Amino acid sequence: MAGRPAFRLLLEEDRTFGRYLRERYEKTERKKPLTTSERKRIHDKVKQIIRTIEDLTWFAENWPEPQLRLIFTTEGKERMSPFMRLIHAVVEMGSNYDPNKATDEEKERAKRVREVCRELLLLLGRKSPSLAPNALRVLLAGHGDADLSLRLQALRIGY
């Protein structure tokens, strides 16, 4: 009995297309417009990814904790869990990123990363009173522009 095939959001041809797009944007000085079929393929994949994220959100909101612990964790069989690899990929700027020499695309990525990090910090701030009350006290103890590294280290206190 064969069973159900494993689900994959991305087929190998999708990965190949993604690599093609990245190389095209990185190597081409003068950007050639996307073809109609390329734009449609990107549009369809974006819709599919958004639906998948919405489905994962539903699971995060509705499944019991023992099952969530298997998915949304900081540890994995490898060095980092798939969930944390996703978070890192979303906020990664690259080791060679220099804001003074950034391309327009790198500046756009930096803007997106700042917005995501800001929202994550705001979320942590709203959740801190119940999750890590000691960390919140340290964060709130600063006066004006107090040492940011000390306040950020407070995030580890409640852990």
C-alpha positions as CSV (number, residue, x, y, z in Angstrom):
1,M,0.0,0.0,0.0
2,A,1.7,3.2,-1.2
3,G,0.0,5.7,1.0
4,R,-0.4,9.4,0.5
5,P,2.4,11.3,-1.3
6,A,4.3,13.8,0.8
7,F,3.1,17.4,0.4
8,R,5.6,19.9,-0.9
9,L,4.6,23.6,-1.5
10,L,7.5,24.0,-3.9
11,L,8.2,21.6,-6.7
12,E,11.7,21.4,-8.1
13,E,10.7,23.4,-11.1
14,D,9.5,26.2,-8.7
15,R,12.9,26.2,-7.0
16,T,14.6,26.4,-10.4
17,F,12.4,29.3,-11.4
18,G,13.2,31.0,-8.1
19,R,16.9,30.6,-8.6
20,Y,16.5,31.9,-12.1
21,L,14.7,35.1,-10.9
22,R,17.4,35.7,-8.2
23,E,20.2,35.3,-10.7
24,R,18.4,37.5,-13.2
25,Y,18.1,40.3,-10.6
26,E,21.6,40.0,-9.2
27,K,23.5,39.7,-12.5
28,T,21.6,41.9,-14.8
29,E,22.6,45.6,-14.6
30,R,19.7,46.7,-16.7
31,K,16.5,44.9,-15.6
32,K,14.7,43.2,-18.4
33,P,10.9,43.2,-17.9
34,L,9.3,40.0,-16.8
35,T,7.2,38.2,-19.4
36,T,3.5,37.8,-19.0
37,S,3.9,34.1,-18.1
38,E,6.6,34.9,-15.6
39,R,4.4,37.5,-13.9
40,K,1.5,35.1,-13.8
41,R,3.7,32.4,-12.4
42,I,5.0,34.7,-9.6
43,H,1.4,35.9,-8.9
44,D,0.1,32.4,-8.6
45,K,3.0,31.3,-6.3
46,V,2.6,34.3,-4.1
47,K,-1.2,33.5,-3.7
48,Q,-0.3,29.9,-2.9
49,I,2.3,30.9,-0.3
50,I,-0.1,33.3,1.4
51,R,-2.7,30.6,1.6
52,T,-0.1,28.2,3.1
53,I,0.8,30.8,5.7
54,E,-2.8,31.4,6.6
55,D,-3.2,27.6,7.0
56,L,-0.2,27.5,9.3
57,T,-1.7,30.4,11.3
58,W,-4.9,28.4,11.7
59,F,-2.9,25.4,13.1
60,A,-1.0,27.7,15.4
61,E,-4.3,29.1,16.8
62,N,-6.2,25.9,17.0
63,W,-4.0,22.9,17.6
64,P,-3.1,21.6,21.1
65,E,0.3,22.5,22.5
66,P,1.9,19.0,22.2
67,Q,1.4,19.1,18.4
68,L,2.5,22.8,18.2
69,R,5.7,22.0,20.0
70,L,6.6,19.6,17.2
71,I,6.3,22.4,14.6
72,F,6.8,25.8,16.1
73,T,10.0,25.3,18.1
74,T,13.4,26.8,18.3
75,E,15.1,23.4,18.2
76,G,15.3,20.8,15.5
77,K,17.1,17.7,14.5
78,E,19.6,19.9,12.8
79,R,21.1,23.0,14.2
80,M,17.9,25.1,13.8
81,S,14.3,24.1,13.5
82,P,12.5,24.8,10.1
83,F,10.4,27.4,11.9
84,M,13.4,29.3,13.2
85,R,15.1,29.0,9.8
86,L,12.1,30.7,8.3
87,I,12.3,33.5,10.9
88,H,16.0,34.0,10.1
89,A,15.4,33.9,6.4
90,V,12.7,36.6,6.7
91,V,15.0,39.0,8.6
92,E,18.4,38.1,7.0
93,M,20.2,41.0,5.4
94,G,23.4,39.1,4.3
95,S,26.8,39.2,5.9
96,N,28.1,41.7,3.4
97,Y,25.3,44.2,3.7
98,D,26.6,47.8,3.8
99,P,23.8,50.5,4.0
100,N,26.2,53.0,2.5
101,K,26.7,50.9,-0.6
102,A,23.3,49.2,-0.8
103,T,21.5,48.7,-4.1
104,D,17.9,49.8,-4.4
105,E,16.8,46.2,-3.9
106,E,18.9,45.9,-0.8
107,K,17.4,49.1,0.6
108,E,13.9,47.8,0.0
109,R,14.9,44.5,1.7
110,A,16.3,46.5,4.7
111,K,13.1,48.5,4.9
112,R,11.0,45.3,4.9
113,V,13.3,43.7,7.5
114,R,13.0,46.7,9.8
115,E,9.2,46.7,9.5
116,V,9.1,42.9,10.4
117,C,11.5,43.3,13.3
118,R,9.5,46.3,14.6
119,E,6.2,44.4,14.5
120,L,7.9,41.4,16.3
121,L,9.3,43.7,19.0
122,L,5.8,45.3,19.4
123,L,4.3,41.9,19.7
124,L,6.9,40.8,22.3
125,G,6.2,44.0,24.2
126,R,2.4,43.3,24.3
127,K,3.1,39.6,25.4
128,S,5.9,40.4,27.9
129,P,3.7,41.2,31.0
130,S,2.3,37.7,31.0
131,L,5.2,35.7,29.5
132,A,8.2,37.4,31.1
133,P,7.3,39.9,33.8
134,N,10.9,40.2,35.0
135,A,12.2,41.0,31.5
136,L,9.5,43.6,31.2
137,R,10.5,45.4,34.4
138,V,14.1,45.6,33.1
139,L,12.9,46.9,29.7
140,L,10.8,49.6,31.3
141,A,13.5,50.6,33.8
142,G,15.5,52.4,31.2
143,H,15.4,56.2,31.1
144,G,15.1,57.7,27.7
145,D,18.0,56.4,25.5
146,A,19.3,54.0,28.2
147,D,21.7,51.3,27.1
148,L,19.8,49.4,24.5
149,S,21.9,46.3,24.8
150,L,21.0,46.0,28.5
151,R,17.3,46.4,27.7
152,L,17.5,43.8,24.9
153,Q,19.3,41.4,27.1
154,A,16.2,41.6,29.3
155,L,14.4,39.5,26.7
156,R,16.5,36.6,27.9
157,I,15.7,37.0,31.6
158,G,12.1,35.7,31.3
159,Y,13.3,32.7,29.3
